């Protein structure tokens, strides 16, 4: 099957956050899922750098586009380390996991 052309959707995440932070309860919910959002953003950024669609990543991982979509959705699914490794390999990356002491 031919590779699909990657056409990224323009998304200004900082502008989105500034706009949605005004909603009651949003900040508390966002803070609760901060790590999940960071993982999702890393996945999406790596896929964009690779110039790949979700479908192309899914093909390389041996899964479905909807499974890749769930991986890239913060808070709905917590992927295993093995799944993250397969995703990273599919987009030409490797995983670096780091535990950083909290400040203070």
N, CA, C and O of each residue as an XYZ file, in Angstrom:
416
protein
N       0.844     -1.185      0.000
C       0.000      0.000      0.000
C       0.885      1.242      0.000
O       1.889      1.282      0.711
N       0.537      2.231     -0.766
C       1.318      3.464     -0.866
C       1.209      4.273      0.427
O       0.168      4.293      1.083
N       2.311      4.939      0.774
C       2.301      5.824      1.938
C       1.370      7.005      1.671
O       1.350      7.549      0.567
N       0.614      7.391      2.670
C      -0.276      8.533      2.537
C       0.496      9.811      2.814
O       1.418      9.830      3.630
N       0.116     10.866      2.135
C       0.781     12.151      2.349
C       0.357     12.730      3.691
O      -0.830     12.766      4.012
N       1.321     13.177      4.462
C       1.052     13.778      5.768
C       0.762     15.266      5.581
O       1.592     16.010      5.059
N      -0.410     15.680      6.007
C      -0.784     17.094      5.969
C      -1.173     17.517      7.377
O      -2.324     17.339      7.777
N      -0.225     18.080      8.143
C      -0.512     18.409      9.538
C      -1.619     19.448      9.680
O      -1.750     20.363      8.867
N      -2.398     19.282     10.720
C      -3.430     20.246     11.066
C      -2.766     21.322     11.909
O      -2.072     21.015     12.878
N      -2.973     22.571     11.548
C      -2.379     23.675     12.303
C      -3.077     23.758     13.656
O      -4.301     23.859     13.736
N      -2.275     23.712     14.713
C      -2.824     23.761     16.068
C      -1.863     24.548     16.946
O      -0.713     24.146     17.128
N      -2.321     25.649     17.481
C      -1.524     26.447     18.404
C      -1.934     26.033     19.816
O      -2.931     26.519     20.351
N      -1.157     25.135     20.408
C      -1.518     24.569     21.704
C      -1.557     25.628     22.801
O      -2.443     25.600     23.655
N      -0.615     26.552     22.786
C      -0.597     27.602     23.813
C      -1.837     28.486     23.717
O      -2.415     28.861     24.738
N      -2.243     28.816     22.505
C      -3.457     29.626     22.324
C      -4.672     28.849     22.793
O      -5.561     29.409     23.435
N      -4.716     27.559     22.476
C      -5.810     26.699     22.920
C      -5.896     26.688     24.440
O      -6.979     26.848     25.004
N      -4.752     26.499     25.109
C      -4.747     26.472     26.570
C      -5.184     27.811     27.158
O      -5.957     27.848     28.116
N      -4.696     28.902     26.592
C      -5.071     30.229     27.088
C      -6.585     30.429     27.003
O      -7.205     30.983     27.910
N      -7.159     29.969     25.902
C      -8.610     30.114     25.692
C      -9.405     29.209     26.629
O     -10.406     29.642     27.201
N      -8.979     27.972     26.791
C      -9.759     27.022     27.575
C      -9.520     27.122     29.075
O     -10.343     26.644     29.856
N      -8.424     27.727     29.495
C      -8.171     27.889     30.933
C      -9.228     28.765     31.599
O      -9.387     28.725     32.819
N      -9.933     29.536     30.823
C     -10.984     30.398     31.375
C     -12.220     29.595     31.787
O     -13.071     30.103     32.517
N     -12.323     28.363     31.331
C     -13.477     27.528     31.669
C     -13.346     27.017     33.106
O     -12.266     26.604     33.527
N     -14.450     27.046     33.853
C     -14.404     26.570     35.242
C     -13.971     25.100     35.315
O     -14.483     24.254     34.583
N     -13.029     24.817     36.200
C     -12.588     23.448     36.428
C     -11.562     22.921     35.446
O     -11.005     21.843     35.653
N     -11.302     23.667     34.374
C     -10.385     23.167     33.356
C      -8.975     22.991     33.897
O      -8.358     21.948     33.681
N      -8.459     23.987     34.592
C      -7.065     23.942     35.044
C      -6.820     22.759     35.969
O      -5.796     22.087     35.854
N      -7.747     22.498     36.882
C      -7.582     21.367     37.799
C      -7.559     20.051     37.021
O      -6.729     19.185     37.296
N      -8.449     19.900     36.071
C      -8.485     18.681     35.258
C      -7.222     18.549     34.421
O      -6.662     17.459     34.305
N      -6.777     19.643     33.844
C      -5.567     19.627     33.019
C      -4.359     19.247     33.858
O      -3.540     18.431     33.435
N      -4.243     19.827     35.037
C      -3.111     19.530     35.917
C      -3.094     18.058     36.313
O      -2.024     17.459     36.418
N      -4.262     17.474     36.533
C      -4.363     16.068     36.902
C      -3.808     15.169     35.807
O      -3.224     14.126     36.101
N      -3.982     15.563     34.547
C      -3.554     14.760     33.404
C      -2.285     15.300     32.739
O      -2.007     14.967     31.587
N      -1.523     16.118     33.440
C      -0.361     16.784     32.844
C       0.620     15.797     32.210
O       1.069     16.020     31.086
N       0.956     14.730     32.894
C       1.910     13.760     32.350
C       1.356     13.100     31.093
O       2.077     12.925     30.111
N       0.074     12.732     31.124
C      -0.551     12.117     29.951
C      -0.537     13.065     28.755
O      -0.297     12.639     27.625
N      -0.795     14.351     29.003
C      -0.756     15.338     27.919
C       0.663     15.473     27.362
O       0.840     15.619     26.153
N       1.669     15.426     28.228
C       3.048     15.521     27.764
C       3.402     14.332     26.878
O       4.039     14.499     25.839
N       2.992     13.131     27.286
C       3.255     11.938     26.476
C       2.552     12.060     25.127
O       3.158     11.806     24.086
N       1.284     12.445     25.142
C       0.527     12.590     23.890
C       1.185     13.615     22.969
O       1.297     13.386     21.765
N       1.616     14.737     23.528
C       2.269     15.775     22.716
C       3.573     15.262     22.117
O       3.890     15.577     20.970
N       4.335     14.475     22.879
C       5.585     13.903     22.365
C       5.303     12.951     21.196
O       6.003     12.979     20.183
N       4.286     12.119     21.344
C       3.936     11.181     20.276
C       3.557     11.927     19.004
O       4.051     11.617     17.920
N       2.691     12.897     19.143
C       2.215     13.658     17.976
C       3.375     14.415     17.326
O       3.480     14.458     16.100
N       4.247     15.014     18.148
C       5.384     15.763     17.606
C       6.339     14.837     16.853
O       6.847     15.200     15.792
N       6.587     13.637     17.400
C       7.482     12.686     16.727
C       6.885     12.233     15.401
O       7.598     12.112     14.405
N       5.588     11.984     15.387
C       4.925     11.573     14.140
C       4.984     12.692     13.109
O       5.204     12.436     11.925
N       4.788     13.926     13.552
C       4.841     15.073     12.634
C       6.251     15.239     12.062
O       6.412     15.496     10.869
N       7.280     15.090     12.918
C       8.662     15.192     12.434
C       8.964     14.112     11.396
O       9.719     14.335     10.450
N       8.360     12.934     11.591
C       8.565     11.831     10.643
C       7.735     12.013      9.375
O       7.910     11.279      8.403
N       6.826     12.997      9.388
C       5.981     13.255      8.218
C       5.005     12.119      7.938
O       4.712     11.817      6.781
N       4.510     11.499      8.986
C       3.657     10.329      8.840
C       2.226     10.600      9.287
O       1.973     11.446     10.145
N       1.309      9.871      8.692
C      -0.082      9.894      9.134
C      -0.264      8.857     10.231
O       0.594      7.997     10.430
N      -1.380      8.940     10.941
C      -1.686      7.916     11.937
C      -1.799      6.547     11.260
O      -1.375      5.538     11.823
N      -2.361      6.515     10.076
C      -2.512      5.257      9.359
C      -1.154      4.634      9.018
O      -0.981      3.421      9.131
N      -0.199      5.460      8.605
C       1.134      4.951      8.274
C       1.827      4.410      9.523
O       2.493      3.376      9.459
N       1.679      5.093     10.655
C       2.258      4.612     11.910
C       1.604      3.282     12.294
O       2.282      2.343     12.711
N       0.301      3.218     12.150
C      -0.434      1.994     12.483
C       0.060      0.815     11.651
O       0.242     -0.286     12.170
N       0.277      1.051     10.361
C       0.764     -0.016      9.492
C       2.122     -0.525      9.971
O       2.352     -1.733     10.021
N       3.013      0.389     10.320
C       4.344     -0.008     10.794
C       4.289     -0.719     12.145
O       5.126     -1.574     12.437
N       3.302     -0.364     12.964
C       3.166     -0.991     14.274
C       2.396     -2.306     14.204
O       2.434     -3.101     15.143
N       1.701     -2.534     13.096
C       0.863     -3.720     12.987
C      -0.421     -3.595     13.771
O      -0.908     -4.561     14.359
N      -0.971     -2.375     13.770
C      -2.211     -2.113     14.509
C      -3.141     -1.279     13.626
O      -2.939     -1.194     12.415
N      -4.142     -0.673     14.225
C      -5.117      0.111     13.469
C      -4.916      1.601     13.703
O      -4.299      2.009     14.686
N      -5.445      2.410     12.786
C      -5.396      3.862     12.925
C      -6.100      4.290     14.214
O      -5.635      5.199     14.903
N      -7.208      3.643     14.540
C      -7.938      4.026     15.755
C      -7.110      3.739     17.008
O      -7.214      4.471     17.992
N      -6.289      2.682     16.985
C      -5.417      2.399     18.131
C      -4.363      3.489     18.279
O      -4.057      3.911     19.393
N      -3.807      3.945     17.158
C      -2.826      5.034     17.199
C      -3.497      6.315     17.692
O      -2.913      7.060     18.478
N      -4.705      6.567     17.236
C      -5.454      7.738     17.682
C      -5.656      7.705     19.196
O      -5.518      8.732     19.861
N      -5.981      6.538     19.742
C      -6.151      6.412     21.192
C      -4.836      6.674     21.928
O      -4.834      7.292     22.993
N      -3.718      6.207     21.364
C      -2.416      6.461     21.987
C      -2.129      7.952     22.072
O      -1.525      8.426     23.034
N      -2.570      8.684     21.054
C      -2.305     10.121     20.983
C      -3.356     10.955     21.716
O      -3.325     12.183     21.644
N      -4.282     10.307     22.419
C      -5.334     11.005     23.156
C      -5.045     10.915     24.643
O      -5.153      9.840     25.232
N      -4.687     12.011     25.245
C      -4.340     12.034     26.663
C      -5.545     11.712     27.532
O      -6.656     12.183     27.287
N      -5.299     10.899     28.553
C      -6.312     10.645     29.557
C      -7.269      9.517     29.258
O      -7.963      9.046     30.159
N      -7.327      9.071     28.018
C      -8.277      8.016     27.668
C      -7.638      6.645     27.696
O      -8.329      5.640     27.866
N      -6.327      6.589     27.531
C      -5.634      5.317     27.438
C      -4.206      5.505     27.935
O      -3.530      6.455     27.540
N      -3.752      4.617     28.788
C      -2.385      4.671     29.264
C      -1.595      3.557     28.588
O      -1.761      2.386     28.932
N      -0.741      3.906     27.634
C      -0.005      2.877     26.893
C       1.093      2.230     27.738
O       1.651      2.852     28.641
N       1.387      0.971     27.425
C       2.484      0.279     28.092
C       3.811      0.773     27.516
O       3.843      1.410     26.462
N       4.892      0.476     28.212
C       6.214      0.839     27.717
C       6.470      0.126     26.386
O       7.045      0.712     25.469
N       6.047     -1.127     26.281
C       6.217     -1.877     25.038
C       5.510     -1.216     23.863
O       6.052     -1.159     22.759
N       4.305     -0.718     24.099
C       3.564     -0.025     23.041
C       4.264      1.268     22.658
O       4.353      1.599     21.476
N       4.761      2.000     23.643
C       5.498      3.234     23.349
C       6.760      2.933     22.544
O       7.130      3.703     21.658
N       7.422      1.815     22.850
C       8.621      1.432     22.092
C       8.260      1.112     20.638
O       8.986      1.506     19.725
N       7.159      0.411     20.415
C       6.735      0.093     19.049
C       6.385      1.366     18.288
O       6.718      1.496     17.110
N       5.714      2.308     18.955
C       5.361      3.586     18.328
C       6.639      4.333     17.961
O       6.787      4.822     16.841
N       7.566      4.413     18.926
C       8.826      5.133     18.691
C       9.566      4.537     17.497
O      10.049      5.277     16.640
N       9.658      3.240     17.434
C      10.340      2.580     16.315
C       9.639      2.899     14.999
O      10.299      3.120     13.984
N       8.311      2.923     15.010
C       7.543      3.194     13.787
C       7.810      4.583     13.234
O       7.759      4.786     12.020
N       8.097      5.556     14.120
C       8.346      6.931     13.672
C       9.837      7.271     13.655
O      10.212      8.436     13.527
N      10.680      6.248     13.784
C      12.118      6.458     13.687
C      12.752      7.082     14.910
O      13.720      7.834     14.797
N      12.211      6.776     16.086
C      12.734      7.340     17.329
C      13.062      6.214     18.306
O      12.790      5.042     18.044
N      13.640      6.590     19.416
C      13.801      5.679     20.538
C      13.296      6.397     21.774
O      13.196      7.623     21.800
N      12.984      5.627     22.784
C      12.408      6.195     24.010
C      13.515      6.469     25.033
O      14.455      5.689     25.184
N      13.375      7.583     25.718
C      14.256      7.923     26.829
C      13.329      8.220     28.014
O      12.554      9.176     27.979
N      13.415      7.402     29.048
C      12.594      7.604     30.239
C      13.502      8.137     31.343
O      14.585      7.602     31.585
N      13.055      9.177     31.995
C      13.883      9.838     32.988
C      13.025     10.198     34.202
O      11.958     10.794     34.060
N      13.493      9.836     35.380
C      12.821     10.251     36.620
C      13.611     11.424     37.177
O      14.810     11.317     37.434
N      12.926     12.536     37.356
C      13.578     13.777     37.767
C      13.085     14.139     39.174
O      11.877     14.197     39.404
N      14.003     14.381     40.117
C      13.571     14.764     41.463
C      12.730     16.040     41.439
O      12.997     16.963     40.669
N      11.719     16.073     42.287
C      10.889     17.271     42.389
C      11.693     18.397     43.018
O      12.551     18.179     43.873
N      11.391     19.595     42.571
C      12.061     20.773     43.142
C      11.581     20.969     44.572
O      10.412     20.739     44.882
N      12.489     21.393     45.438
C      12.106     21.700     46.801
C      12.197     20.575     47.672
O      11.902     20.689     48.862
